[in-house]
Amino acid sequence: MSGDKTQNGSGAQGDKSTKKKDATPKPSEEQPPPPTFAKSGIFMLAVAIAIYMYQTDFFDLRRPKVDVQEPEPVVNRTVIKADLPKRDAIVAAFSHAWMGYERDAMGCDEYHPQSKKGSNLTEAGGIGYTVVDAIDTMQLMGLEDEYKRSRDWIATKLDFDKEGNFNTFETTIRVLGGLLSAYHLSDEDPIFLQKAKDLADRLLPAFNTPSGLPLSMVNLKKREGVDNEENPGLISTAEASTLQLELRYLSYLTDDDVYWDSAEAVMRLIKSVTLPSGMAPIFLNATNGQFLLSEIRLGSRGDSFYEYLLKQYLQTGKTEPVYLGLYQGTMQAVRNQLVHTGLIQNHTYTAELIPSRLPNGEVSWRLSPKQDHLVCFLGGSLMLGATTIGLTGRAVSVPPQPEELNPMAQAEWKLGEELLETCMDTHNTYTGLPPEIAHFWTKEDKVYRKPKKDWYIKGNDWPGVPSYDARYILRPETIESLFIAYRLTANERYREFGWKIFQSIEQHCKVEEGGYSAILNVDSPTTIKMDKMETFFLSETLKYLYLLFSDGDVMPFDKYVFNTEAHPLPIFRPSTRAGFF
């Protein structure tokens, strides 16, 4: 999708599509006579003096000023070619995973490959989580038969009129994002946009709160927002701020600002209540919109807030500087407050801050040296940010040269590389797969132990009783960063590591009859398979692996942004702009 589209709706922030007034005078208006300078010798004398003083051509004085674009600087861009055998192996893995699901659970929200059955998120039935989440992967991979059957299911059987409570965030990133991406990749098959608009209209009531922040759940049939029973009155920061790419693109497609305005109001509020430190706690109050005294972290409930700050700026062709400012300020705060170094191997990692209120009413923050695997998106995100918003010129080489990046971008590039190295090191387990959570040794720990590496899996000392942190549930985050890093550097090391991860998945997670399963303990030779294949394995993990081994012109970063579920959405230049600063 390219080119500007005029949006007809009127937004909450005033007129976003101001029309130019007609400056043509009316015929009835009396116009003054033309100037008569040239009739005297004064005008010609002035011109002669100007020509003499500036030694310019007389006719140049009458030419309109034209901004001359400098030629594109010469850069070295390594051509990235597909590794066909490895790329095709990824396609075969997707086909194997899909074959099991389609045979046993077609249309169900989730798949359980061990027991060969599907399940839905509510008793009222499902809304096609797995089908919609996976369909754009089929389109990219060229799996035409699987795509046709999935498209037909969406057209004839997908129904959002379900009396059940669905997670606002998950439904947006997986289902709405999947439908919008499929619409674009199908050359605008109207069934996908029709379904996307129906779903979005059912999701919008979640924003009907005093603060404008969306409730965690929504009843799609009743079109009502529903509070989360586990955290009543609270809204996750990540969940509230990871709806924007999808809703903004839908407004662009439909010329209806209601989706854009709902998403933008959330960002305007978060900007207004951000802590002086620049960091964002993981919970907001649904009534007054204020941050709650809660953890600050880049993992669960915080991760995609940081991810979408950059992507919102990129999505609309870098036309909204408010998101650039939010991103840069937040990343500066992350570098200052959350980044730490391991004690043994000097690996860079991000810690968490845990608050507690002292007897005198002041707040104390305790450092927790813990990093979720979810944080592994950040390495690639920082590298992408450095090469898109931190350039000294208009172009960048592959790999980027230091002089092409400004000092801040150079620092973020270096941090991104280091964080990715740490995430790659967390694959140093028996299975070659990373744990859900890694803890890092502190100076106090070294008094009692003699650690051999920077990190460990907490509570996993007894192989027969695996820790909750030791699971691998087919997550994509390290692979996502490897894909971005490879596209920006053409360094074959990133492809080689991605291939090792894929081989580990094949060895330890593949279910021979169809599908792939999470595993319970990444550091045990006797780990067992868990009976679940997350939808993001199809939409993210295998898609990013496929793109890692594809040509460099497939889904290029100057034309697409990926939502947090890896659904590619085209970059566009809107006729509207952010209504806050």
C-alpha positions as CSV (number, residue, x, y, z in Angstrom):
1,M,0.0,0.0,0.0
2,S,1.5,3.3,-0.9
3,G,0.5,7.0,-1.4
4,D,-1.5,9.3,0.7
5,K,-5.2,8.7,1.5
6,T,-7.5,11.5,2.6
7,Q,-9.3,10.6,5.9
8,N,-12.9,11.9,6.1
9,G,-13.6,11.4,9.8
10,S,-13.1,14.1,12.3
11,G,-10.7,13.2,15.1
12,A,-10.9,14.0,18.8
13,Q,-7.8,16.2,18.4
14,G,-9.4,18.7,16.1
15,D,-9.3,18.9,12.3
16,K,-6.5,16.6,11.2
17,S,-6.9,17.1,7.5
18,T,-7.0,20.9,7.0
19,K,-8.0,22.0,3.6
20,K,-6.2,25.0,1.9
21,K,-8.4,28.0,1.5
22,D,-9.2,29.2,-2.1
23,A,-7.0,32.2,-2.6
24,T,-8.5,33.1,-6.1
25,P,-10.1,36.5,-5.9
26,K,-13.8,36.8,-6.8
27,P,-14.7,38.4,-10.2
28,S,-16.6,41.1,-8.4
29,E,-13.6,42.2,-6.3
30,E,-11.8,45.3,-7.7
31,Q,-8.2,44.5,-8.2
32,P,-5.4,47.2,-8.0
33,P,-3.6,48.1,-11.2
34,P,-0.3,46.4,-11.9
35,P,2.9,48.2,-10.6
36,T,4.5,50.6,-13.0
37,F,8.1,50.6,-11.9
38,A,9.4,49.4,-15.2
39,K,8.2,52.6,-16.9
40,S,10.9,54.6,-15.2
41,G,14.6,54.1,-15.4
42,I,14.9,53.3,-11.7
43,F,13.9,49.7,-12.1
44,M,16.4,49.0,-14.9
45,L,19.2,50.8,-13.0
46,A,18.5,48.6,-9.9
47,V,18.7,45.4,-12.1
48,A,22.0,46.5,-13.6
49,I,23.5,47.2,-10.2
50,A,22.4,43.7,-9.0
51,I,23.9,42.0,-12.0
52,Y,27.1,43.8,-11.6
53,M,27.4,43.2,-7.8
54,Y,26.4,39.5,-7.8
55,Q,27.6,38.6,-11.3
56,T,24.5,36.7,-12.0
57,D,22.5,36.0,-15.0
58,F,19.5,38.4,-15.3
59,F,17.2,35.5,-16.1
60,D,18.2,33.7,-12.9
61,L,16.4,36.4,-11.0
62,R,13.1,35.3,-12.5
63,R,13.5,31.6,-12.0
64,P,11.6,30.1,-9.0
65,K,13.8,28.7,-6.2
66,V,14.0,25.0,-6.5
67,D,15.4,22.7,-3.7
68,V,18.0,20.6,-5.4
69,Q,18.2,17.1,-3.9
70,E,21.7,16.0,-3.2
71,P,22.6,12.7,-4.9
72,E,22.2,9.6,-2.8
73,P,25.5,9.0,-1.1
74,V,27.5,6.0,-2.2
75,V,27.1,3.2,0.3
76,N,28.1,-0.4,0.4
77,R,25.1,-2.7,0.6
78,T,25.9,-6.3,0.7
79,V,23.4,-8.2,-1.4
80,I,21.6,-10.8,0.7
81,K,20.7,-14.0,-1.2
82,A,18.4,-16.7,0.0
83,D,19.9,-19.9,1.4
84,L,17.4,-22.1,-0.4
85,P,18.0,-25.5,1.3
86,K,17.6,-24.0,4.8
87,R,14.7,-21.8,3.8
88,D,12.9,-24.7,2.3
89,A,13.5,-26.8,5.5
90,I,11.7,-24.0,7.4
91,V,8.8,-24.2,5.0
92,A,8.7,-28.0,5.5
93,A,8.6,-27.5,9.3
94,F,5.6,-25.1,8.9
95,S,3.8,-27.6,6.7
96,H,4.4,-30.3,9.3
97,A,3.1,-28.1,12.1
98,W,0.1,-27.0,10.1
99,M,-0.7,-30.5,8.9
100,G,-1.3,-31.6,12.5
101,Y,-3.4,-28.6,13.4
102,E,-5.5,-28.7,10.3
103,R,-6.1,-32.5,10.7
104,D,-7.0,-32.4,14.4
105,A,-8.2,-28.9,15.3
106,M,-9.0,-26.8,12.2
107,G,-10.7,-23.6,13.4
108,C,-9.9,-24.0,17.1
109,D,-8.0,-21.3,18.9
110,E,-5.2,-23.5,20.2
111,Y,-3.6,-26.9,19.3
112,H,-2.5,-29.7,21.6
113,P,-0.3,-32.0,19.4
114,Q,0.4,-34.6,22.0
115,S,-3.3,-35.4,22.5
116,K,-4.1,-34.5,18.9
117,K,-7.0,-32.1,19.7
118,G,-7.8,-28.4,19.7
119,S,-9.3,-26.1,22.3
120,N,-11.0,-22.7,22.4
121,L,-10.5,-19.7,24.6
122,T,-14.1,-19.5,25.7
123,E,-17.0,-21.9,26.1
124,A,-18.9,-20.0,23.4
125,G,-16.3,-21.1,20.9
126,G,-13.2,-19.7,19.3
127,I,-12.3,-16.9,16.9
128,G,-9.8,-18.7,14.8
129,Y,-6.6,-17.6,16.7
130,T,-4.4,-20.2,15.0
131,V,-5.8,-19.8,11.5
132,V,-5.7,-16.1,11.4
133,D,-2.3,-15.9,13.2
134,A,-0.7,-18.2,10.7
135,I,-2.2,-17.2,7.3
136,D,0.2,-14.5,6.4
137,T,3.1,-17.0,7.0
138,M,1.5,-19.2,4.4
139,Q,1.3,-16.2,2.0
140,L,5.0,-15.4,2.4
141,M,6.0,-19.0,2.1
142,G,3.9,-19.6,-1.1
143,L,1.9,-22.4,0.4
144,E,-1.0,-21.8,-1.9
145,D,-3.2,-24.8,-1.0
146,E,-2.9,-24.2,2.7
147,Y,-3.6,-20.6,2.2
148,K,-6.7,-21.2,0.0
149,R,-8.3,-23.6,2.6
150,S,-7.5,-21.1,5.4
151,R,-8.9,-18.2,3.4
152,D,-12.1,-20.1,2.7
153,W,-12.5,-21.0,6.4
154,I,-12.1,-17.3,7.3
155,A,-14.6,-16.3,4.7
156,T,-17.3,-18.9,5.6
157,K,-16.8,-19.9,9.2
158,L,-15.0,-17.2,11.1
159,D,-17.5,-15.5,13.4
160,F,-16.8,-12.9,16.1
161,D,-20.3,-12.9,17.5
162,K,-19.3,-14.9,20.5
163,E,-20.7,-14.6,24.0
164,G,-17.3,-14.8,25.7
165,N,-14.5,-12.6,27.1
166,F,-11.4,-12.3,24.9
167,N,-8.2,-10.6,25.8
168,T,-8.1,-7.2,24.1
169,F,-4.4,-7.2,23.5
170,E,-4.0,-10.7,22.3
171,T,-7.0,-10.5,20.0
172,T,-5.6,-7.3,18.5
173,I,-2.1,-8.4,17.8
174,R,-2.9,-11.9,16.7
175,V,-6.3,-11.7,14.9
176,L,-6.7,-8.1,13.9
177,G,-3.1,-7.9,13.0
178,G,-3.3,-11.2,11.1
179,L,-6.3,-10.1,9.1
180,L,-4.8,-6.7,8.1
181,S,-1.5,-8.3,7.0
182,A,-3.4,-11.0,5.0
183,Y,-5.4,-8.2,3.4
184,H,-2.3,-6.4,2.2
185,L,-0.4,-9.5,1.1
186,S,-3.5,-10.8,-0.8
187,D,-3.6,-7.7,-3.0
188,E,-6.5,-6.4,-0.9
189,D,-8.9,-9.4,-0.8
190,P,-12.0,-7.6,0.7
191,I,-13.0,-10.5,3.0
192,F,-10.0,-9.8,5.2
193,L,-10.7,-6.1,5.6
194,Q,-14.4,-6.8,6.2
195,K,-13.6,-9.3,9.0
196,A,-11.0,-6.9,10.4
197,K,-13.4,-4.0,10.6
198,D,-16.1,-6.2,12.3
199,L,-13.6,-7.3,14.9
200,A,-12.2,-3.8,15.6
201,D,-15.8,-2.5,16.0
202,R,-16.3,-5.1,18.7
203,L,-13.0,-4.3,20.4
204,L,-13.5,-0.5,20.6
205,P,-15.9,-0.6,23.6
206,A,-12.9,-1.7,25.7
207,F,-11.7,1.9,25.5
208,N,-14.9,3.2,27.1
209,T,-13.2,3.9,30.5
210,P,-12.8,7.3,32.4
211,S,-9.2,7.4,31.3
212,G,-9.6,6.1,27.8
213,L,-7.3,3.2,28.5
214,P,-8.7,-0.1,27.2
215,L,-9.9,-2.7,29.6
216,S,-8.0,-6.0,29.5
217,M,-10.9,-8.1,28.2
218,V,-13.9,-7.5,25.9
219,N,-17.1,-9.4,25.3
220,L,-17.3,-9.6,21.5
221,K,-21.0,-10.3,21.3
222,K,-22.1,-7.7,23.8
223,R,-19.5,-5.3,22.6
224,E,-18.5,-4.5,26.2
225,G,-15.2,-4.0,27.9
226,V,-14.6,-6.4,30.8
227,D,-12.3,-5.9,33.8
228,N,-9.7,-8.5,34.5
229,E,-10.6,-10.5,37.6
230,E,-6.9,-11.1,38.4
231,N,-6.0,-7.4,38.4
232,P,-9.3,-5.5,38.8
233,G,-9.1,-1.9,37.9
234,L,-5.6,-2.3,36.5
235,I,-4.3,-2.3,32.9
236,S,-1.0,-3.6,31.7
237,T,1.2,-0.9,30.2
238,A,2.3,-3.2,27.4
239,E,-1.3,-4.3,26.6
240,A,-2.6,-0.7,26.5
241,S,0.2,0.5,24.2
242,T,0.5,-2.4,21.8
243,L,-2.7,-1.8,19.9
244,Q,-1.6,1.2,17.9
245,L,0.0,-0.2,14.7
246,E,-3.1,-2.3,14.0
247,L,-5.7,0.4,14.7
248,R,-3.9,3.2,13.0
249,Y,-3.5,1.1,9.8
250,L,-7.2,0.2,9.9
251,S,-8.1,3.9,10.0
252,Y,-5.8,4.4,7.0
253,L,-7.6,1.7,5.1
254,T,-11.2,2.7,6.0
255,D,-10.9,6.5,6.2
256,D,-12.4,6.3,9.6
257,D,-10.5,8.1,12.4
258,V,-12.3,6.4,15.3
259,Y,-9.7,3.6,15.5
260,W,-6.7,6.0,15.1
261,D,-8.1,8.3,17.8
262,S,-8.7,5.5,20.3
263,A,-5.1,4.3,19.9
264,E,-3.6,7.8,19.9
265,A,-5.5,8.8,23.1
266,V,-3.7,6.0,25.0
267,M,-0.3,7.3,23.9
268,R,-1.2,10.9,24.7
269,L,-2.1,9.8,28.2
270,I,1.0,7.6,28.8
271,K,3.2,10.5,27.6
272,S,1.5,12.8,30.1
273,V,2.0,10.5,33.1
274,T,5.5,9.0,32.3
275,L,7.7,9.1,35.4
276,P,10.4,11.8,35.6
277,S,12.9,8.9,35.2
278,G,11.5,8.2,31.7
279,M,10.6,4.7,32.7
280,A,7.1,3.1,32.7
281,P,5.8,0.8,35.5
282,I,3.9,-2.2,34.2
283,F,0.4,-1.2,35.5
284,L,-1.9,1.8,34.9
285,N,-5.1,2.7,36.8
286,A,-8.1,2.3,34.4
287,T,-10.0,5.2,36.1
288,N,-7.5,8.0,36.5
289,G,-4.8,6.8,34.0
290,Q,-2.0,7.1,36.5
291,F,0.8,4.6,36.8
292,L,0.6,2.2,39.8
293,L,3.4,1.5,42.1
294,S,4.6,-1.6,40.2
295,E,7.7,-3.2,38.7
296,I,9.6,-1.6,35.9
297,R,10.9,-4.1,33.4
298,L,11.3,-4.9,29.7
299,G,9.8,-8.4,30.0
300,S,6.3,-9.5,30.7
301,R,3.7,-6.6,30.7
302,G,6.3,-4.1,29.7
303,D,8.1,-5.4,26.6
304,S,6.0,-4.3,23.6
305,F,5.4,-0.8,25.0
306,Y,9.1,-0.1,24.2
307,E,8.9,-2.0,20.9
308,Y,6.0,0.0,19.6
309,L,7.4,3.4,20.4
310,L,9.9,3.0,17.6
311,K,7.5,1.2,15.3
312,Q,4.8,3.9,15.6
313,Y,7.4,6.4,14.4
314,L,8.4,4.2,11.5
315,Q,4.9,3.1,10.5
316,T,3.8,6.6,9.2
317,G,7.1,7.3,7.4
318,K,8.8,9.2,10.2
319,T,6.2,11.9,10.0
320,E,5.3,12.0,13.8
321,P,8.2,13.3,15.8
322,V,6.4,12.8,19.1
323,Y,7.0,9.1,18.9
324,L,10.6,9.6,18.1
325,G,11.0,11.7,21.2
326,L,9.2,9.1,23.3
327,Y,11.4,6.4,22.0
328,Q,14.7,8.2,22.4
329,G,13.9,9.4,25.9
330,T,12.8,5.9,27.0
331,M,15.8,4.2,25.5
332,Q,18.1,6.7,27.3
333,A,16.4,5.8,30.6
334,V,16.8,2.1,29.8
335,R,20.5,2.5,29.2
336,N,20.9,4.5,32.4
337,Q,18.9,2.4,34.8
338,L,18.3,-1.1,33.6
339,V,21.5,-2.2,31.7
340,H,24.0,-4.2,33.7
341,T,27.0,-6.4,33.0
342,G,27.5,-10.1,34.1
343,L,30.2,-10.9,36.6
344,I,31.9,-13.8,34.8
345,Q,31.6,-13.4,31.0
346,N,30.7,-9.7,31.0
347,H,27.5,-10.3,29.2
348,T,25.2,-7.3,29.0
349,Y,21.6,-7.8,30.3
350,T,18.6,-5.8,31.5
351,A,17.5,-6.0,35.1
352,E,14.2,-5.2,36.7
353,L,13.3,-2.7,39.3
354,I,11.0,-3.8,42.2
355,P,9.3,-1.1,44.3
356,S,8.5,-1.0,47.9
357,R,7.0,1.7,50.1
358,L,9.1,2.6,53.2
359,P,7.5,3.5,56.6
360,N,8.0,7.2,55.9
361,G,6.0,6.9,52.7
362,E,8.9,7.1,50.3
363,V,9.4,4.6,47.6
364,S,12.5,2.4,47.4
365,W,13.5,0.5,44.3
366,R,15.3,-2.9,44.5
367,L,17.3,-4.3,41.6
368,S,16.3,-7.8,40.4
369,P,18.9,-9.4,38.1
370,K,16.3,-11.2,36.1
371,Q,15.7,-11.2,32.3
372,D,12.7,-12.8,30.6
373,H,13.3,-14.3,27.2
374,L,10.8,-11.8,26.0
375,V,13.4,-9.1,26.4
376,C,15.4,-10.7,23.5
377,F,13.5,-8.6,21.0
378,L,15.4,-5.6,22.3
379,G,18.8,-6.3,20.7
380,G,17.3,-6.3,17.2
381,S,15.0,-3.4,17.9
382,L,18.0,-1.2,19.0
383,M,19.9,-2.1,15.9
384,L,16.9,-1.2,13.7
385,G,16.5,2.1,15.5
386,A,20.1,3.0,15.1
387,T,20.0,2.5,11.3
388,T,16.6,4.2,10.8
389,I,16.6,7.3,13.1
390,G,20.3,7.8,13.9
391,L,21.9,8.4,10.5
392,T,24.3,11.2,9.8
393,G,23.2,11.1,6.1
394,R,20.3,9.7,4.2
395,A,21.6,6.1,3.6
396,V,23.4,3.4,5.5
397,S,25.7,0.6,4.4
398,V,25.2,-3.1,5.1
399,P,26.9,-3.5,7.6
400,P,26.7,0.2,8.8
401,Q,29.9,2.1,9.0
402,P,30.6,4.1,12.2
403,E,30.7,7.5,10.4
404,E,27.1,6.8,9.1
405,L,25.7,6.7,12.6
406,N,25.5,9.6,15.0
407,P,27.0,9.1,18.5
408,M,23.7,8.1,20.1
409,A,23.0,5.6,17.3
410,Q,26.5,4.2,17.6
411,A,25.8,3.6,21.4
412,E,22.5,2.0,20.7
413,W,23.9,-0.2,17.9
414,K,26.7,-1.4,20.3
415,L,24.1,-2.1,23.1
416,G,21.9,-4.0,20.6
417,E,24.8,-6.2,19.5
418,E,25.7,-6.9,23.1
419,L,22.1,-7.8,24.2
420,L,21.8,-10.1,21.3
421,E,25.0,-11.9,22.3
422,T,23.6,-12.4,25.8
423,C,20.4,-13.9,24.4
424,M,22.4,-16.2,22.1
425,D,24.4,-17.3,25.2
426,T,21.2,-18.3,27.0
427,H,20.9,-21.0,24.3
428,N,23.9,-22.6,26.0
429,T,21.8,-25.4,27.5
430,Y,21.5,-29.1,27.1
431,T,18.9,-28.7,24.4
432,G,20.3,-25.6,22.8
433,L,17.0,-23.8,23.6
434,P,16.7,-20.9,26.0
435,P,14.8,-20.8,29.3
436,E,11.7,-18.7,29.8
437,I,13.6,-16.7,32.4
438,A,17.3,-16.2,33.1
439,H,18.7,-14.9,36.4
440,F,22.2,-13.3,36.6
441,W,24.7,-13.8,39.4
442,T,25.4,-10.9,41.8
443,K,28.4,-10.1,43.9
444,E,26.5,-11.4,46.9
445,D,26.0,-14.8,45.1
446,K,29.7,-15.2,44.5
447,V,30.4,-15.3,48.2
448,Y,28.6,-18.7,48.4
449,R,29.0,-20.1,44.9
450,K,31.6,-20.4,42.2
451,P,29.6,-19.7,39.0
452,K,31.0,-20.6,35.6
453,K,28.8,-18.3,33.5
454,D,26.9,-15.1,34.0
455,W,23.4,-16.5,34.2
456,Y,21.5,-19.5,35.6
457,I,18.0,-21.0,35.7
458,K,16.6,-20.3,39.2
459,G,15.3,-23.3,41.1
460,N,16.5,-25.8,38.4
461,D,19.0,-27.6,40.6
462,W,16.9,-30.8,40.8
463,P,16.4,-32.3,37.3
464,G,13.4,-34.3,38.5
465,V,11.6,-31.1,39.6
466,P,12.1,-28.6,36.8
467,S,11.7,-24.9,37.5
468,Y,8.9,-22.9,36.0
469,D,11.7,-20.7,34.5
470,A,13.2,-23.7,32.6
471,R,10.4,-24.1,30.0
472,Y,10.8,-23.3,26.3
473,I,7.4,-22.6,24.8
474,L,8.5,-22.1,21.2
475,R,9.2,-18.4,21.6
476,P,10.6,-16.3,18.7
477,E,12.4,-13.3,20.4
478,T,16.1,-14.4,19.8
479,I,15.3,-15.4,16.3
480,E,13.5,-12.1,15.6
481,S,16.7,-10.2,16.7
482,L,18.9,-12.6,14.6
483,F,16.8,-11.8,11.5
484,I,17.0,-8.0,12.0
485,A,20.8,-8.2,12.8
486,Y,21.4,-10.3,9.7
487,R,19.5,-8.0,7.4
488,L,21.5,-5.0,8.7
489,T,24.9,-6.7,8.7
490,A,24.9,-9.7,6.3
491,N,27.0,-11.4,8.9
492,E,26.7,-15.1,8.3
493,R,27.2,-15.8,12.0
494,Y,23.6,-14.8,12.7
495,R,22.3,-17.2,10.1
496,E,24.4,-20.0,11.4
497,F,23.1,-19.4,14.9
498,G,19.5,-19.3,13.7
499,W,20.1,-22.6,12.0
500,K,21.3,-24.2,15.2
501,I,18.2,-23.0,17.0
502,F,16.0,-24.5,14.3
503,Q,17.9,-27.8,14.5
504,S,17.3,-27.8,18.3
505,I,13.6,-27.2,17.8
506,E,13.5,-30.1,15.3
507,Q,15.3,-32.4,17.7
508,H,13.4,-31.6,20.9
509,C,10.0,-30.1,20.0
510,K,8.9,-31.9,16.9
511,V,5.9,-34.3,17.3
512,E,6.3,-36.9,14.6
513,E,2.6,-37.3,13.9
514,G,2.3,-33.5,13.3
515,G,2.9,-30.3,15.2
516,Y,5.5,-29.1,17.6
517,S,5.4,-28.9,21.4
518,A,6.9,-26.8,24.1
519,I,9.3,-28.6,26.4
520,L,9.4,-28.5,30.2
521,N,13.2,-28.3,30.9
522,V,15.7,-26.9,28.4
523,D,18.6,-28.1,30.5
524,S,17.7,-31.8,30.9
525,P,18.4,-34.7,28.6
526,T,15.1,-36.3,29.8
527,T,12.9,-33.3,29.3
528,I,9.3,-34.0,28.4
529,K,7.1,-32.4,25.8
530,M,4.3,-30.2,27.0
531,D,1.0,-30.6,25.1
532,K,0.7,-27.2,23.5
533,M,1.8,-25.5,20.3
534,E,1.5,-21.7,20.8
535,T,0.0,-19.8,17.8
536,F,3.1,-17.6,17.7
537,F,5.2,-20.6,16.7
538,L,3.5,-20.4,13.3
539,S,3.1,-16.6,13.1
540,E,6.5,-15.5,14.5
541,T,9.1,-18.2,15.2
542,L,8.9,-20.0,11.8
543,K,8.2,-16.7,9.9
544,Y,11.3,-15.1,11.3
545,L,13.4,-18.2,10.5
546,Y,12.0,-18.2,7.0
547,L,12.9,-14.5,6.6
548,L,16.4,-15.1,8.0
549,F,17.1,-17.4,5.1
550,S,15.3,-15.4,2.4
551,D,16.4,-12.8,0.0
552,G,17.1,-9.4,1.4
553,D,14.3,-7.8,-0.6
554,V,11.6,-9.9,1.1
555,M,9.7,-7.6,3.5
556,P,12.4,-4.8,3.5
557,F,12.6,-2.6,6.6
558,D,12.0,0.6,4.5
559,K,8.6,-0.6,3.4
560,Y,7.3,-2.7,6.4
561,V,7.0,-2.7,10.1
562,F,6.2,-5.9,11.9
563,N,3.6,-5.9,14.7
564,T,4.6,-7.6,17.9
565,E,3.1,-10.9,16.5
566,A,5.3,-10.6,13.4
567,H,2.5,-9.6,11.1
568,P,4.0,-7.3,8.4
569,L,2.1,-4.0,7.9
570,P,3.1,-1.5,5.1
571,I,4.6,1.8,5.9
572,F,2.4,4.6,4.8
573,R,2.3,8.4,4.8
574,P,-1.0,9.6,6.4
575,S,-2.9,12.7,5.8
576,T,-3.3,13.0,9.6
577,R,-0.7,13.7,12.2
578,A,-0.4,12.9,15.9
579,G,-2.7,15.3,17.8
580,F,-0.3,15.7,20.8
581,F,3.3,16.8,21.3
